[in-house]
Amino acid sequence: MIYTVTFNPAVDYIVHTDGMKVGEVNRLSGEEIYFGGKGINVSFVLKELGIESKALGFVAGFTGDAIEKGVLAKGIAADFVHLEEGFSRINVKIKSGSETELNGQGPRITEAAVEELFAKLSQMKDGDVLVLAGSIPNTLPSDMYEKILDFLKDRKIRFVVDATKELLMKVLKYKPFLIKPNNFELGEIFGKELKTDAEIAEHAAELKSMGAKNVLVSMAGDGALLLDENGRTHRCGVCKGTVRNSVGAGDSMVAGFIAGCEKNDYGYALKLGTAAGGATAFSDGLARREDIYRLLSEL
C-alpha cells in the first residue's frame, strides 16, 4: 500500500478575473474549488493511474470535513486525524494575467494528534511506500520528517520525500527511495548555480552518496534528469503544451514516477512522471489519465 501524508491540507479556491484592481470590487469570470495539499495531490494522480493509496494527515472544522469528503468521493481511502479546534486552511488563488496567492495558516496540531498519526503509521508493513511532501506547519516540530522516518526505519518501507534544503538533507541518512528537488533547489543546497546537465548530475550524485537511492531533478522547461539506484543516468525532455496551472505539477510527477516503478523500469518511470507533471501543468486542475498517457506517447 502507498501512504501519503499531508500535514496541512487545504481547500483551494481559484478565481479568475479579467483585471484585478486592488481596493475595488472585482467581478469574477470563473471560479473552481479543489481539495488538496501535496500528499493528497499525489493520491489523486495515483488514482488516475489506477494505483491505490491511503491519505493521512490532519483535518479540522467544516473545511476539514469537506476535504475528507472530497478525497473519499474520488475513491481514495482516507484516514485523517481530526483536530478538535480550528479549521483546515483555505488558499485563495487569484488568476488575472499573473497569479496571486493568499494561503491560509491552518489549525494548531497538538501532541495528542501527532501521537494519533504515529499510531496510524505504525500499521505500515514491509513493502509499503510512504510519501512525505511539502513544508512542515509551524505548530509541528521542525524535525517531524526525521521523527517519522526514524520511527519506521526498521521496516522495509520505501520513503519518498519531496522537500527542500535542510528538511531534505536531514532525511538522507534514512536512505529514502526517492527525493525530488528541482534544479534551483539542488543548487541552493550546494550554494551554486547549476547550468548544465553535467553540473546537475554531479550534484545529484552527491545526494546519492549521502543516502538517497533515486534522485529525480525536475528542470521546468528543460525536462528532468534521474540518477537511479543502479547508477544509471536518465534524461527526459519536456512535454509540449500551454502552461495553465502552477499547482500540483511536482506532486503529479512524484505520483507518475511511483506508478511507473510498478514496471521495474526507471526510464519508463521518469517518462510517466514527466507526462503526469505536464498533464497537470497544462490543465486547470490535476492531471487526468487520458492526458497523461497522451503526453507519454509523445515523449
N, C-alpha and C positions, 0 to 999 in steps of 0.2 A: 504493500500500500504506500502511496505517496501522501505525505502530510505537508500542508503549507501553514505557516504561522504568520498572521497579520496582527501586530501589536496594536495598531491604531487605525482600524478600518474606517471607511468614510462613505457618506452619500455625496457623490459628485454631481453638482447641479451646474450644467453647462448652458450658458445663454449666449445667443447671437444677437448683435445689434449692428445696424449699418453705420453708426457713428457715435462712439461713446463720448459723452460730454460730462465732465466732472462738475458736480454741483447742480445738475439739472435732472429732470425726469427723462429717462431713456426708455423708449419703446422697444420691445424685443421683436426680432424677426424669426426667432426659433428658439427652442429650448429642449434639453434632454436631461434625463436623470439616470445615473449609473451607480451601481453598488460596487465599491472596490477597495483598494489598498493592494500593495504589491503582491502579497501572498494570495489573496483572493483572485487577483488578475491571473496569476499562474494557474490556479484551479479552473477558472473559466476557460482558458485556452486549452488546457489539458482535456477538458470535457469535449471541446470542439474536435479534438484529435482522437477521441474515443478512449481516453485514459482516465480511469477513476482516481479521485483523490479525496482527502478529507481536510476541510478547512478548520483550522484552530485559531484562537486569538481571543480578544476581549471586545465585548459589545455592551452598550448601556443605553437605557432610555428608549424613547419611541424611534429614534433613528437606528439604534442597535437592533430593535425588533424588525425594522424594515430591511436592514442589511441581511439579517439572518433569513428572512422570508425570501429575499431576492436570490440568495445563494441556493436555498433549497428548491426554489422554483426552476433553477437551471439544472436540477437533477444532481447537484453536488452535495455530498454528505457534509454536515456542519456539526461541530462540537465546541461551540464557543463558551467561554467563561462569561457569565452575566454579572456585570457590576451593579452594585446596589444604588450608586449615586451617579449623577451626571448623565450625559448623553454622548453617543458616538458623534464624531465631528461631521460637519457639513463643509465641503470645499466648493467654493463658487469660482467657476472659470468663465471669464468674460472674453468672448471672441469678437473682436471688432477691428479687423485688419491685423493687428497684433493681438497677443493673448495675455490677459491679466488674470492672476490667480489670487484668491483670498482663501487661505487654508485654515480650517478650524484647529483648535488646540487638542481637543479630545478629553475624555474623562480621566480622573485620577485612578491609578491602578494600585490596589492595596497589596500588602504582603500576603494576605489570605488568598487573594485572587491569583497571585503568582504561584502559590502552592497548589492551587487547583489546576493551573495549567500544567505544572510539572507532573501532577497525578495523571493527567491525560497523556502526556508524553511518555510516561512510564509503561504505557500499553504497547509502545512500538516494539517491533520484533526484528530479528536479523533479516536483512534483505530489504527492509523498508527504506524509503527516501524521505528526508526531511529538508524542506525548503525554507530558509530564513532570508528575508529580503527587506531592505529598507532601513531607515533610521530607527532609533530607539526613543520612545517618548520620554520626556524629562521626568516623568513620575516613576520610571523604572531605573534600576541600576545601569550605569553605562557599560558594564561588563555582562549584560544579560545573554548575549550570544555565547560568550565563553562559558557561562554557568550552564546553559542548555547543552552545549557540546560536551562539556566535562561530565555532566550527568549521564549522558548516553555513550560515552567514549568506549565502554567495554562491550558494546553491542556492534554487530556488523551492519551498521546503518550508513547509507551514502548521504553525506551532508552536502547540500547545495547552498552556497552563501553568495548573495548579491548585495554587497555592502561596499563602503568606501573607506579609504585611508586607514586610520588607526583601528577602526572597527573590524576591517578586513584583516589587517596584519596580525591582530591578536588571536585569530582563529586558525591560522595556518598550521600551528603546532598540532591541531586535531586532524590534519590531513584530509581536508574537505575534498569530496569527489569533484566538485566544480565550483570555480569562482568566476565572476563575470564583470571585471572592470571595463570601462571604456578606455580609449587611448589617452584621453585627457586625465582621467583618474589614475591610470597607470603611471603617467608622467609625474603627477603630483606626489605619488608615493615615493618616487626616487628623486624628486626635485629637479626634473629635467623636462624639456620639451621634446617629445618623441615625434619625429617627422617621417621616418621611413619604416617599411615593413621589418627591415633588419633590426632597427632600434627597438621596435615594439616586441619582436620575437625574443630579442636578447633579454629584455627586462621581464617579459612574461616567464622566461626560463628561470629567472631569479626567484620569482614567486613559486615556481615548481620546486626549486631546490629547497625552499623553506617549508614545503609540505603539501602544497596544492597538487592534486593529481591531474586535473584538466584545467587549463586556463583559457577562457574564451574572452577575447578582446573585441568589443564592438567599436566600429570606427565610423559611425554615421554614414555619410555619403560615400565612404571608401570601402564599405563592406565589413568583413570580420575576419579575424585570424584566430586559429585554435592551436594550442600546443597540447597534445593528448598524452595520456598516461603511458603510452608506448614509445614516447619520444618523437613522434611524428608531428610535423607542422602542416596544417591545412589552411587554405586560403579560399575565401568565398567573396565574390563581388556583391554589389548592392542590387536590390530589386528595383525595377523601373516602375515609377508611378508618381503621382502628385501627393505630397505630404499634406494631410488634413488634420492630423491629430498627434500631439506630442506625449500623450498619457498612455502608459502601459506597453509601449513598444519593447522596452527592455525586458519586462516581465514576460511578454509573449515570446521573445527569443529564448528565454530560460525554459519556458514550457515546451517550445518546439524542440529544443535540444534534448530535454529529458525524454520526450516522446520518441525522438529519433534514436535514442540509445537502446530502445527495445530491439533494434535490428543489429546491435553489436557492431555498428559501423559509424565511426566518429565523423568521417567525411559526410555521410548522409545526415547525421545528427546536426552538424554545422549548417548544412543547407536547409534542413527543415526549420531550424531555429531562425535562420535568416529570413526565410519565407514567412514565418509566423510574425516576426517583428515588422516586416514590411507590410503585411496584411493589416496589422493594427495601425501603422503609421498612415496608410492610405484610406482609412475608413473613419467614421465619426465615433465608433466605439471600439471594442476589442475585436480581434481577428475572428473571421468566420472560416469554417472548414473549407468551403469551396474556394475562397480567395487564397487561403494558404497553399492549397495544392496547385492552384493555377500558377501562382508565383514560383512554386517549387519547380514546376515543369519548365520554367524559363531560365532557371539558374544553371 
